[in-house]
């Protein structure tokens, strides 16, 4: 096994020092929230596109995608292929809305359309979701440090959180974007070293990978059955179980939601110099992201074949989940085991770059939403810009502390892969946000009252699905306590797969808002530039 030697530690230390130094360099230029959150809207498409790519990759791609392919198959890659379709719609519909308003927060639109209460609700839901996201990232970073040092996971979480906090709080959007530019190339270099090393260790190279993986069902559009431990195909369509068509639907829904209501994304493309640069940036992100997601899934398949040819007790434990071994540890385990000293430091630096780049955007978006939509809008309205920049830094620091606590939760998660767990959390924490935006953009109906009723209905539904997911209600409870027949009780305890909870949450909130507005909404409002039907042509922005 390769030792993570002194040269590797020096490389890692230089990386951390270089990235951390970007923060103080740009800190002096952050004299306003416009500068701190948006870089004064001066970014060119090539730089912004690379930064958006780095945000989209994150640790979910670099660590969880190989883990998913190593342990299961390719079912959860399907949503990635819907990105170009979602982006085409976003570039024609959503991007012009946000560019026209010169917003800082994606949720400013909601106040003009539905009122301040809706804006606050969506902002709070978004912040909760982002806390979960950065906690996931920190958890994956801790796996890397655990593999390298052998330290306890809790110490890894503390160390990783401290480094991320140092990197993200100081510099604002300019530091984040330039750091992500550097991290992108480190990621590509590390990925190239990994794939070359693993293929070099496989007798027969790529043809052997393809034939072995095909024979073992690793390219199957299926998933792992936790009860049997085998990969099984999934149907083309099903509501109650994972299905191929539904994964495509989830992908389309996810990308439309990302580019219509995700502050992480919108904060980036409203930072561009003009609409043309903004449009170019999202397509640059697309053309880099889809092949990269596919690459890291294939890397996981290569790792499966590698360890099949070179049996290893720890790799087997990771594959089967024995001894509570996490699938997400397979790539860092391979890096430390097989990559030579010196190159190991560069590879781990590349993996850490991807794992940390997304956290900076999420923390920035948490601060932007908290300050713009809540603190400045409702609590303290008349302070100087320096005050709001200071508060933004405090919120960023607090977010880093909170994510350390959240990361510890993932240490006790199930034996399924983190990508599976993340999909479930995203579905349950969606809060119907995308459905609200769809009502706002594509209809002339709805007001604060109808949206509030829709939110209540969606929250009830989400809580119900969460309770079912935690097995707090059983079929027997419905039968014995409510006297319901077996068939109805079976449906109520498993109405759909939890993956689709977000999809149906959006549908519920959309239908409830439209129904309530149709029955009770009487007032006429000026909706100029607030729906696709009332939009005036936007003058060219130089």
C-alpha positions as CSV (number, residue, x, y, z in Angstrom):
1,X,0.0,0.0,0.0
2,X,1.3,3.4,-1.0
3,X,2.1,5.6,2.0
4,X,0.9,9.2,1.9
5,X,4.4,10.6,2.4
6,X,5.9,13.9,3.2
7,X,5.9,15.1,-0.4
8,X,2.2,14.4,-0.6
9,X,1.5,16.4,2.6
10,X,3.6,19.3,1.2
11,X,1.6,19.3,-2.0
12,X,-1.6,19.3,0.0
13,X,-0.3,22.1,2.3
14,X,0.7,24.2,-0.7
15,X,-2.8,23.7,-2.2
16,X,-4.6,24.8,1.0
17,X,-2.3,27.8,1.4
18,X,-2.8,28.9,-2.2
19,X,-6.6,28.6,-2.1
20,X,-6.8,30.2,1.3
21,X,-4.7,33.1,0.2
22,X,-7.2,34.0,-2.6
23,X,-9.7,35.1,0.1
24,X,-7.6,37.9,1.6
25,X,-6.6,39.1,-1.9
26,X,-10.2,39.8,-2.8
27,X,-11.5,40.6,0.7
28,X,-10.5,44.3,0.3
29,X,-12.6,44.7,-2.8
30,X,-15.8,43.5,-1.1
31,X,-17.2,46.9,0.0
32,X,-20.8,46.2,-0.9
33,X,-23.1,43.2,-1.2
34,X,-23.1,43.6,-4.9
35,X,-19.4,43.0,-4.9
36,X,-19.4,40.3,-2.2
37,X,-22.2,38.2,-3.7
38,X,-21.9,39.0,-7.4
39,X,-18.5,40.4,-8.1
40,X,-20.1,43.5,-9.4
41,X,-21.5,41.5,-12.3
42,X,-18.2,41.6,-14.3
43,X,-17.5,37.9,-15.0
44,X,-16.9,36.7,-18.6
45,X,-18.6,33.5,-19.9
46,X,-15.5,31.3,-20.0
47,X,-14.6,32.0,-16.3
48,X,-18.2,31.8,-15.1
49,X,-18.8,28.6,-17.1
50,X,-15.9,26.9,-15.5
51,X,-17.0,28.0,-12.1
52,X,-20.5,26.7,-12.7
53,X,-19.0,23.4,-13.8
54,X,-16.9,23.2,-10.6
55,X,-20.1,23.9,-8.6
56,X,-22.1,21.2,-10.4
57,X,-19.4,18.6,-10.0
58,X,-18.8,18.7,-6.2
59,X,-18.0,15.7,-4.1
60,X,-21.2,14.0,-5.3
61,X,-19.6,13.4,-8.7
62,X,-16.0,12.8,-7.6
63,X,-16.6,10.5,-4.7
64,X,-20.3,9.4,-4.8
65,X,-20.6,8.7,-8.5
66,X,-17.7,6.2,-8.6
67,X,-19.1,4.7,-5.3
68,X,-22.5,4.2,-6.9
69,X,-21.1,2.6,-10.0
70,X,-18.8,0.4,-7.9
71,X,-21.5,-0.8,-5.6
72,X,-24.5,-0.7,-8.0
73,X,-25.1,0.2,-11.6
74,X,-25.9,3.2,-13.9
75,X,-29.6,4.0,-13.0
76,X,-28.8,7.2,-11.2
77,X,-26.7,8.5,-14.1
78,X,-29.9,8.9,-16.3
79,X,-31.0,12.3,-14.9
80,X,-27.6,13.8,-16.1
81,X,-28.6,13.3,-19.7
82,X,-31.6,15.6,-19.4
83,X,-29.4,18.6,-18.6
84,X,-29.2,19.9,-22.2
85,X,-33.0,19.8,-22.6
86,X,-33.4,21.6,-19.3
87,X,-30.8,24.2,-20.2
88,X,-32.5,25.0,-23.5
89,X,-35.7,25.9,-21.7
90,X,-33.9,27.8,-19.0
91,X,-32.0,29.9,-21.5
92,X,-35.2,30.9,-23.3
93,X,-37.5,31.4,-20.2
94,X,-35.8,31.7,-16.9
95,X,-32.5,33.4,-17.6
96,X,-34.2,36.5,-19.2
97,X,-36.4,37.0,-16.1
98,X,-33.5,37.1,-13.7
99,X,-31.2,39.1,-15.9
100,X,-33.9,41.7,-16.5
101,X,-34.5,42.3,-12.8
102,X,-30.8,42.5,-11.9
103,X,-31.5,40.6,-8.8
104,X,-29.1,39.3,-6.1
105,X,-31.4,36.6,-4.8
106,X,-33.4,34.2,-7.0
107,X,-36.3,34.7,-4.6
108,X,-36.8,38.5,-5.1
109,X,-39.0,37.5,-8.0
110,X,-41.4,35.7,-5.7
111,X,-42.1,38.8,-3.7
112,X,-43.2,40.7,-6.8
113,X,-45.3,37.9,-8.0
114,X,-46.8,36.5,-4.7
115,X,-45.8,38.7,-1.8
116,X,-43.1,38.8,0.9
117,X,-44.4,35.8,2.9
118,X,-43.8,33.4,0.0
119,X,-40.3,34.9,-0.6
120,X,-39.4,34.2,3.1
121,X,-40.8,30.7,3.0
122,X,-38.9,29.7,-0.1
123,X,-35.7,31.3,1.2
124,X,-35.9,29.3,4.5
125,X,-36.5,26.0,2.6
126,X,-33.6,26.8,0.3
127,X,-31.2,27.5,3.3
128,X,-32.2,24.2,4.9
129,X,-31.5,22.3,1.7
130,X,-28.1,23.9,1.3
131,X,-27.1,23.1,4.8
132,X,-27.9,19.5,4.0
133,X,-25.8,19.8,0.8
134,X,-22.7,21.3,2.4
135,X,-23.0,18.7,5.2
136,X,-22.9,16.0,2.6
137,X,-19.8,17.6,1.0
138,X,-18.0,17.8,4.3
139,X,-18.9,14.2,5.1
140,X,-17.2,13.1,1.8
141,X,-14.2,15.2,2.5
142,X,-13.9,13.5,5.9
143,X,-13.7,10.1,4.2
144,X,-10.8,11.3,2.2
145,X,-8.9,12.5,5.3
146,X,-9.8,9.3,7.1
147,X,-8.3,7.2,4.3
148,X,-5.2,9.3,4.2
149,X,-4.5,9.7,7.9
150,X,-6.4,6.9,9.7
151,X,-7.8,9.5,12.1
152,X,-11.3,9.2,13.6
153,X,-14.1,10.4,11.3
154,X,-15.2,13.1,13.8
155,X,-11.7,14.6,13.7
156,X,-11.8,14.5,10.0
157,X,-15.0,16.4,9.9
158,X,-13.6,19.0,12.2
159,X,-10.4,19.4,10.2
160,X,-12.3,19.5,6.9
161,X,-14.8,22.0,8.1
162,X,-12.1,24.3,9.4
163,X,-10.3,24.3,6.0
164,X,-13.6,24.9,4.1
165,X,-14.5,27.8,6.5
166,X,-11.1,29.4,6.0
167,X,-11.5,29.1,2.2
168,X,-15.0,30.3,1.8
169,X,-15.7,33.1,4.2
170,X,-13.2,35.8,3.3
171,X,-13.2,36.5,-0.4
172,X,-16.8,36.6,-1.6
173,X,-17.8,35.7,-5.2
174,X,-14.6,36.8,-6.8
175,X,-12.5,34.5,-4.7
176,X,-14.9,31.7,-5.1
177,X,-14.9,31.9,-8.9
178,X,-11.2,32.1,-9.3
179,X,-10.6,29.3,-6.8
180,X,-13.0,27.2,-8.7
181,X,-11.1,28.0,-11.9
182,X,-8.0,26.5,-10.3
183,X,-9.9,23.6,-8.8
184,X,-11.3,22.6,-12.2
185,X,-7.9,21.9,-13.7
186,X,-6.7,20.1,-10.5
187,X,-9.8,17.9,-10.8
188,X,-9.1,17.0,-14.4
189,X,-5.5,16.2,-13.6
190,X,-6.4,14.0,-10.7
191,X,-9.1,12.3,-12.7
192,X,-6.6,11.5,-15.5
193,X,-4.1,10.1,-13.1
194,X,-6.8,7.9,-11.5
195,X,-8.1,6.4,-14.7
196,X,-4.6,5.8,-16.1
197,X,-3.5,4.1,-12.9
198,X,-6.6,1.9,-12.6
199,X,-6.6,0.8,-16.3
200,X,-2.8,0.1,-16.1
201,X,-3.6,-2.3,-13.3
202,X,-6.3,-4.1,-15.2
203,X,-5.1,-7.0,-17.4
204,X,-6.7,-6.4,-20.8
205,X,-7.5,-2.7,-20.2
206,X,-10.7,-1.2,-21.4
207,X,-12.0,-4.2,-23.3
208,X,-11.7,-6.3,-20.1
209,X,-13.6,-3.6,-18.2
210,X,-16.4,-3.6,-20.7
211,X,-16.8,-7.3,-20.9
212,X,-16.5,-8.0,-17.2
213,X,-18.9,-5.2,-16.2
214,X,-21.4,-6.3,-18.9
215,X,-21.3,-9.9,-17.6
216,X,-21.8,-8.8,-14.0
217,X,-24.6,-6.3,-14.8
218,X,-22.7,-3.2,-13.9
219,X,-23.9,-1.3,-16.9
220,X,-27.5,-2.3,-16.1
221,X,-30.2,0.3,-15.7
222,X,-30.9,-1.2,-12.4
223,X,-30.2,-0.9,-8.7
224,X,-29.0,-2.8,-5.7
225,X,-31.5,-4.8,-3.8
226,X,-30.5,-4.4,-0.1
227,X,-32.2,-7.6,0.9
228,X,-30.5,-9.9,-1.7
229,X,-27.3,-7.9,-2.2
230,X,-27.7,-8.3,-6.0
231,X,-28.2,-5.7,-8.8
232,X,-31.6,-6.1,-10.3
233,X,-33.2,-4.4,-13.4
234,X,-35.9,-1.8,-12.8
235,X,-39.0,-1.4,-14.9
236,X,-39.5,1.3,-17.5
237,X,-42.3,2.9,-15.6
238,X,-43.5,2.7,-12.1
239,X,-44.7,5.1,-9.4
240,X,-44.2,2.9,-6.5
241,X,-40.7,1.7,-7.5
242,X,-37.6,3.1,-9.1
243,X,-38.1,3.2,-12.9
244,X,-36.1,4.3,-16.0
245,X,-38.7,6.7,-17.4
246,X,-39.2,8.3,-14.0
247,X,-35.5,8.9,-13.6
248,X,-35.5,10.9,-16.9
249,X,-38.5,12.8,-15.6
250,X,-36.7,13.5,-12.3
251,X,-33.7,14.7,-14.3
252,X,-35.7,17.1,-16.3
253,X,-37.5,18.4,-13.2
254,X,-34.2,18.7,-11.4
255,X,-32.5,20.8,-14.1
256,X,-35.5,23.0,-14.6
257,X,-35.6,23.6,-10.9
258,X,-31.9,24.2,-10.7
259,X,-32.0,27.0,-13.4
260,X,-35.3,28.5,-12.3
261,X,-35.1,28.5,-8.5
262,X,-31.7,27.5,-7.2
263,X,-29.7,30.4,-5.8
264,X,-26.4,28.6,-6.4
265,X,-27.0,28.6,-10.2
266,X,-28.8,31.9,-10.6
267,X,-26.3,33.8,-8.4
268,X,-23.7,32.7,-11.0
269,X,-25.4,33.6,-14.2
270,X,-26.7,37.0,-13.0
271,X,-23.0,37.7,-12.2
272,X,-22.1,37.7,-15.9
273,X,-21.3,40.8,-17.9
274,X,-24.5,40.6,-20.1
275,X,-27.2,38.1,-21.1
276,X,-25.1,36.7,-24.0
277,X,-22.2,35.9,-21.6
278,X,-24.7,34.4,-19.1
279,X,-26.1,32.1,-21.8
280,X,-22.7,31.0,-23.0
281,X,-21.6,30.3,-19.4
282,X,-24.5,27.8,-18.8
283,X,-23.8,25.9,-22.0
284,X,-20.1,25.7,-21.2
285,X,-21.1,24.2,-17.9
286,X,-23.3,21.7,-19.7
287,X,-20.8,20.6,-22.2
288,X,-18.3,20.0,-19.4
289,X,-20.6,18.5,-16.8
290,X,-22.4,15.6,-18.7
291,X,-19.1,13.9,-19.9
292,X,-17.6,14.4,-16.5
293,X,-20.5,12.7,-14.7
294,X,-20.3,9.8,-17.2
295,X,-16.5,9.6,-16.7
296,X,-16.7,9.3,-13.0
297,X,-19.4,6.6,-13.2
298,X,-17.1,4.7,-15.6
299,X,-14.2,5.2,-13.2
300,X,-16.3,3.4,-10.5
301,X,-16.9,0.5,-12.9
302,X,-13.1,0.3,-13.6
303,X,-12.5,0.2,-9.8
304,X,-15.0,-2.7,-9.6
305,X,-13.1,-4.7,-12.3
306,X,-9.7,-3.7,-10.8
307,X,-10.5,-5.1,-7.4
308,X,-12.1,-8.2,-8.9
309,X,-8.8,-8.9,-10.5
310,X,-6.9,-7.9,-7.4
311,X,-9.0,-9.1,-4.4
312,X,-8.7,-6.9,-1.4
313,X,-10.6,-7.5,1.9
314,X,-11.3,-3.8,2.5
315,X,-12.5,-3.3,-1.1
316,X,-14.8,-6.3,-0.7
317,X,-16.1,-4.9,2.6
318,X,-16.8,-1.6,0.8
319,X,-18.7,-3.5,-2.0
320,X,-20.8,-5.5,0.4
321,X,-21.2,-2.9,3.2
322,X,-19.6,-5.3,5.7
323,X,-18.3,-3.7,9.0
324,X,-20.2,-0.6,8.1
325,X,-17.8,0.2,5.3
326,X,-19.0,3.1,3.2
327,X,-19.2,2.8,-0.6
328,X,-18.0,6.5,-0.8
329,X,-14.6,5.4,0.5
330,X,-13.6,3.3,-2.5
331,X,-12.0,6.0,-4.6
332,X,-9.9,7.5,-1.7
333,X,-9.0,4.0,-0.7
334,X,-7.7,3.2,-4.2
335,X,-5.8,6.5,-4.3
336,X,-3.9,5.8,-1.1
337,X,-3.4,2.1,-2.0
338,X,-2.3,2.3,-5.6
339,X,-1.1,5.7,-6.7
340,X,2.6,6.5,-6.1
341,X,3.8,8.9,-3.5
342,X,3.9,12.4,-5.0
343,X,1.2,11.7,-7.5
344,X,-1.1,10.7,-4.6
345,X,-0.8,14.2,-3.2
346,X,-1.8,15.7,-6.6
347,X,-4.7,13.2,-7.0
348,X,-6.1,13.8,-3.5
349,X,-5.7,17.5,-4.0
350,X,-7.8,17.2,-7.2
351,X,-10.5,15.2,-5.5
352,X,-10.6,17.6,-2.6
353,X,-10.8,20.5,-5.0
354,X,-14.0,19.2,-6.4
355,X,-15.3,18.3,-3.0
356,X,-14.7,21.8,-1.7
357,X,-15.6,23.9,-4.7
358,X,-19.3,23.3,-4.4
359,X,-19.3,24.1,-0.7
360,X,-18.1,27.6,-1.3
361,X,-20.9,28.3,-3.7
362,X,-23.5,26.9,-1.3
363,X,-22.2,28.9,1.6
364,X,-22.2,32.0,-0.5
365,X,-25.7,31.4,-1.6
366,X,-26.8,30.8,2.0
367,X,-25.4,34.1,3.0
368,X,-26.8,35.9,0.0
369,X,-30.3,34.6,0.6
370,X,-30.2,35.1,4.4
371,X,-29.0,38.7,4.0
372,X,-31.0,39.8,0.9
373,X,-34.3,38.0,1.6
374,X,-34.5,38.0,5.3
375,X,-32.1,40.2,7.3
376,X,-32.0,43.2,5.0
377,X,-35.6,42.9,3.8
378,X,-37.3,42.4,7.1
379,X,-35.0,42.9,10.1
380,X,-32.4,45.6,9.5
381,X,-33.2,47.8,6.5
382,X,-31.1,50.9,6.6
383,X,-27.6,50.1,7.6
384,X,-24.5,50.8,5.4
385,X,-23.2,48.3,2.9
386,X,-20.2,47.4,5.1
387,X,-22.6,46.3,7.8
388,X,-24.4,43.8,5.4
389,X,-21.1,42.5,4.1
390,X,-20.0,41.9,7.7
391,X,-23.3,40.1,8.5
392,X,-22.8,38.0,5.3
393,X,-19.4,36.9,6.6
394,X,-20.9,36.0,10.0
395,X,-23.6,33.9,8.3
396,X,-21.0,32.2,6.1
397,X,-19.0,31.3,9.2
398,X,-22.1,30.0,11.0
399,X,-23.0,27.9,8.0
400,X,-19.6,26.2,8.2
401,X,-20.1,25.4,11.9
402,X,-23.6,24.0,11.2
403,X,-22.4,21.8,8.4
404,X,-19.9,20.2,10.7
405,X,-22.8,19.0,12.8
406,X,-24.8,17.8,9.8
407,X,-21.9,15.9,8.4
408,X,-21.8,13.7,11.5
409,X,-25.3,12.4,10.6
410,X,-24.1,10.7,7.5
411,X,-21.8,8.5,9.5
412,X,-24.8,6.6,10.7
413,X,-26.7,6.4,7.4
414,X,-27.9,3.2,5.8
415,X,-25.7,0.8,3.7
416,X,-27.1,2.3,0.5
417,X,-24.9,4.7,-1.3
418,X,-24.9,8.4,-0.5
419,X,-26.1,9.2,-3.9
420,X,-29.2,7.2,-3.2
421,X,-29.6,8.9,0.2
422,X,-29.0,12.3,-1.3
423,X,-31.7,11.7,-3.9
424,X,-34.2,10.8,-1.2
425,X,-33.3,13.9,0.9
426,X,-33.7,16.2,-2.2
427,X,-37.1,14.7,-2.8
428,X,-38.3,15.2,0.7
429,X,-36.8,18.7,1.2
430,X,-38.0,20.2,-2.1
431,X,-40.9,22.0,-0.4
432,X,-42.7,22.5,-3.8
433,X,-40.4,25.4,-4.7
434,X,-40.3,24.5,-8.4
435,X,-44.1,24.3,-8.5
436,X,-44.4,27.8,-7.1
437,X,-42.1,29.1,-9.8
438,X,-44.1,27.3,-12.5
439,X,-47.3,29.0,-11.3
440,X,-45.5,32.3,-11.3
441,X,-43.8,32.0,-14.7
442,X,-46.5,30.2,-16.7
443,X,-49.9,31.4,-15.3
444,X,-51.5,34.6,-14.4
445,X,-53.2,33.1,-11.3
446,X,-52.1,32.9,-7.7
447,X,-51.5,35.3,-4.9
448,X,-50.0,35.0,-1.4
449,X,-53.1,33.4,0.1
450,X,-53.4,30.6,-2.6
451,X,-49.7,29.9,-2.4
452,X,-49.8,29.7,1.4
453,X,-52.6,27.1,1.1
454,X,-50.6,25.2,-1.5
455,X,-47.5,25.3,0.8
456,X,-49.5,23.9,3.7
457,X,-50.8,21.0,1.6
458,X,-47.3,20.2,0.3
459,X,-45.8,20.3,3.7
460,X,-48.4,17.9,5.0
461,X,-47.7,15.6,2.1
462,X,-43.9,15.9,2.6
463,X,-44.2,15.1,6.3
464,X,-46.3,12.1,5.5
465,X,-43.8,10.8,3.1
466,X,-41.0,11.3,5.6
467,X,-42.9,9.5,8.3
468,X,-43.4,6.5,5.9
469,X,-39.7,6.6,5.0
470,X,-38.8,6.2,8.6
471,X,-41.3,3.4,9.1
472,X,-43.2,5.1,11.8
473,X,-46.5,4.0,10.3
474,X,-47.1,0.5,9.1
475,X,-49.7,-1.3,7.1
476,X,-51.0,-3.0,10.2
477,X,-51.6,0.5,11.9
478,X,-53.9,1.5,9.0
479,X,-55.7,-1.8,9.2
480,X,-56.0,-2.1,13.0
481,X,-56.4,1.6,14.0
482,X,-58.5,2.8,11.0
483,X,-60.1,-0.4,10.0
484,X,-59.0,0.0,6.3
485,X,-58.9,-3.0,3.9
486,X,-55.5,-4.6,3.2
487,X,-55.3,-3.3,-0.4
488,X,-55.9,0.3,0.7
489,X,-53.5,0.0,3.7
490,X,-50.8,-1.4,1.4
491,X,-51.2,1.6,-1.0
492,X,-51.2,4.2,1.8
493,X,-48.0,2.8,3.4
494,X,-46.3,2.8,0.0
495,X,-48.1,5.2,-2.4
496,X,-44.9,5.9,-4.4
497,X,-41.2,5.5,-4.3
498,X,-39.6,8.3,-2.1
499,X,-37.6,9.4,-5.2
500,X,-40.8,10.8,-6.6
501,X,-41.8,12.7,-3.5
502,X,-40.4,16.0,-4.9
503,X,-42.1,15.5,-8.2
504,X,-45.5,15.0,-6.7
505,X,-44.9,17.8,-4.2
506,X,-44.4,20.2,-7.1
507,X,-47.6,18.9,-8.8
508,X,-49.6,19.2,-5.6
509,X,-48.6,22.8,-4.9
510,X,-49.2,23.8,-8.5
511,X,-52.7,22.3,-8.6
512,X,-53.7,23.6,-5.2
513,X,-52.6,27.1,-6.1
514,X,-54.5,27.1,-9.4
515,X,-57.6,25.6,-7.8
516,X,-57.7,28.0,-4.9
517,X,-57.0,31.0,-7.1
518,X,-59.7,30.0,-9.6
519,X,-62.3,29.7,-6.8
520,X,-61.4,32.7,-4.6
521,X,-59.0,35.1,-6.3
522,X,-60.8,38.2,-7.5
523,X,-58.3,41.1,-7.4
524,X,-56.5,42.1,-10.6
525,X,-52.8,42.8,-10.3
526,X,-50.2,44.3,-12.6
527,X,-48.1,41.3,-13.7
528,X,-45.9,43.1,-16.2
529,X,-42.6,41.2,-16.7
530,X,-43.7,38.7,-14.1
531,X,-45.1,35.9,-16.4
532,X,-44.2,34.7,-19.8
533,X,-47.6,36.1,-21.0
534,X,-47.0,39.6,-19.7
535,X,-43.3,40.1,-20.6
536,X,-42.1,43.1,-22.5
537,X,-39.2,42.8,-24.9
538,X,-35.9,43.3,-23.0
539,X,-33.5,45.9,-24.5
540,X,-30.1,44.6,-25.4
541,X,-27.7,44.8,-22.5
542,X,-24.2,45.8,-23.5
